Structures are given as structure tokens and as C-alpha cells.
Amino acid sequence: MKLFKYKLFLVLVTFLISTLGCKKEYIEEKQKTAIVVGNYNDAKATPIGDTLIGTLITPKVYRVDLNNDGEDDIEFEAIILQGPSTVQKPQSTVKSLHSDIQILGYINSDTIFIHQDTLISGNSPVNVYYRTFHSCYRNSSLDSFYNVNNVFKIIHLSNGDVIETNDQFLSNNSILEATESSSGQVIGQNNDTTFFSAFINKNDCYSFPLNQEKYIGIKFMNSNKLGWIKFNLLDKHKVYLIESALQN
């Protein structure tokens, strides 16, 4: 009888150990589906410490190899574009370099509105500008609807935010920050008065904040490994890259 009880005790102990072991493995497996941004227990960080300062026409580029396999994964670019006349348009972008690496974001239906007004400047000569604005927000209640574009928006993350494997990721190219674009032409002349048509495009509803340390989330599709890149957008054409990190 004692031998039977002893064997039964061993069976119960073995069962409990195997059950707890499986539960632990399950918890560990669940933990791999998410990481906390800035938590170095979740991901191994690699310092970057480089600043991109875009110059006129010629872009400054930095490529990040997140998993150190010899293939670049993410590219940052900063540039100052030359607009009409002497107008300069600084901007910075980020993009994934191959289909296996994707960036955390979402598809947003951007509604574009049209705002029209007239600006008169000067006494003699006089310049009259008939202006048309395309923007992602209403300037007045009289603005008319133009169209809807489905565009990819990167989510800017803060320390402590959570990235999960079932979040939405896309291999895409996205503008972090850009200057409004404009164009115009002379459409008429009457004595000392010149008439212009001007078109201004504003799309600053989802820009990255300036002078703040932020993160973008990334995922390798084949391995489901998560990570982040930390940077500070110092200006529209200045990006301070701080670190990259990949899930342990």
C-alpha cells in the first residue's frame, strides 16, 4: 500500500512539473509577441549617434542594418528640394528597403479640402494673388471637398509604448516632415496691377513632432521579430539618429 501511494505521489509530482513547465513555455511564447519600446530587456539596442543634415538638391542618407546580416533594412533621407523661383523645401523621409522589413503604421483616408481666397499687396505696383489651397483640414466653413486618398501613416511612438506582432505594418516610404509646396504664374496685367494664380499644398496633419525623442516600430515578417529605431527630428531636414533595437 505504501509503495502504491509513493508511486501515485511521483506521478502527481511529475504531472505538476510538466504542467508548470508547459505553462511557463506558453507565457514565454506569449511574451515574444510584444515588446515595450525603450525596454532593453525586450530588445538589444545598437547605438547610432549620427545626424543627417539635408543639403540643397543632394540628399543625405543613412541606412540601418537592424539584424546585422549585411543587408540594410531601413533608410532615412534628409534633403532640401528646390521649388519654384528661389523657394526651398526641406524634408525628411524614412522607408523600408525590402519586403521582409515593415514599419508600424496604418492606412488613413485623408480628406483633401480646397480653400480659395484673394490676396492684394502693394500700392503701386499692385499684385493680386488668386490663391487655391489644398490641405488636409478646413481653413473655413466655406471650404469645399476635393477628394479622399488612402495613404500610409507611420505611428510615432514614445518610451513605454507597446509594439505587438499583430499590429499593422507595411513596407513603405513615408515623409516624416515636409514643407508646404506651392506654385504660381502670372495670368494678367492691367496698368500697374499684376494678377497671379497661386496653388499651395499643405499636408501637415500627421507630421512627426520636432525636437522630441521618438521611435518608429519595425517587424521582420519572416521571423516576426520586433524592434524600433529611436531618433530626434531636429528640423524638417535634420534627423538625429540615436539607436536601433531588435527583439532578443
Secondary structure, DSSP 8 states (H G I E B T S, - for coil): -HHHHHHHHHHHHHHHHHHHHHHHHHHHHHHTTEEETT-TTTEEEEEEEEEEE--BSS-EEEEE-TT-SSS--EEEEEEEEE-STT-EEEEEEEEESSTTEEEEEEEEEEEEEEEEEEEEE-SSSEEEEEEEEEESS-SSTT-EEEEEEEEEEE--B-TT-EEETTS-EE--EEEEEE--EEEEEEEEEETTEEEEEEEEEE--TT---TTSEEEEEEEETTT--EEEEEEEEEETTEEEEEEEEEE-
